[in-house]
Amino acid sequence: MCWQNNHSKPEGNFPTVLIRDICRMGSGGTPSRKVNSYYKGGHIPWVKTSEVVNNEIFDTEEKITELGLKQSSAKLYPVGSLIVAMYGQGATRGRTAKLGVQAATNQACCVLFDFKPIVNSDYLWLYLMSEYENLRQLASGNNQPNLNAEMIASYSVPLPPLELQYELVKQAMEMRQKIEHRKREVDELRFRITSEIEAAIMGENDFCAMYSSLSSEVF
């Protein structure tokens, strides 16, 4: 999801709140890789920051077991929790995700959950995505700058009335659906162009007729 346009992003006259004041916060952990029983046969989704790409997470690359959860600092978070990547390779730091399933995370994830009634969690997610570059600039460190939980907890968020928060989320969802539809159309056209060109090269289609047909669709 993303803001529909710059005019949809709340700014100016709304009161601001700190993230720590509108939800609970937590992190995670990594069960010891030396203990096979912490991973083998596991069914608990375990999120790493490489999987945090402004997306809704329904499955994970790795799973951990109940024992791995119990014997580590990993915690199980509810559906709807938001994740902010505190550190990771390249562009990872500052990216966000939403849990579509109950899941645990590693220690590089800051998890926001149990939101107060004054905030729509999807609105908060949208706002954090829009603040990606600003969040990254907060990071400290020399070789690999990192965010930490205190930086995120102290981050200010404008808080419009709840009705407006829902309206902004609705607008963003509608725009996302349009974008996804256009992407599918582009993918279908790209596949057709490739197929038509291959057929023309093999002498199965008339190249000029193919070009005329595709041009009328594209332009």
C-alpha angles and dihedrals in degrees: 000000000000140000112283091228140327092277092059093058111097115242142142116029103030121105116249129226133190117248090238089061097056104044147008119265135210145154136212145227146225118250111227111280088212092069110074093192090065090067112016111098091001120158102182112103110237117198124213122191091249085070093051102095105143088282142122109255119220099156138016137215092240135033129200131207129243087255092052090051092048096045096049140050090259114121133197113244127197129250110276095035115139123227127207116192108229096188142354143122123319115326095000098101110094097017119129141208140182124228113240089179136031106275147161124228140206123254094267091070125086108204125206117198145144093052121203118246092251093071134059105219092216089054089053090049092051091049093049091050090052089051095053097120093043091051091051091053090059091063119112133203137081114248097021114013113215138196119225135203094258092055090052094043090053095048114120121232125190109235116208119185112291093250090057091048089056091047092052090050090049091051092049092049092050091050091048091053090052091049092049090049091051091048090054090049091051092048091050092049092047090052091048093049091051092048093047093049092049090049091048092050090051089051094246095117135038105252096209093050090047092051092049092049096048093043091056090054096046099041 
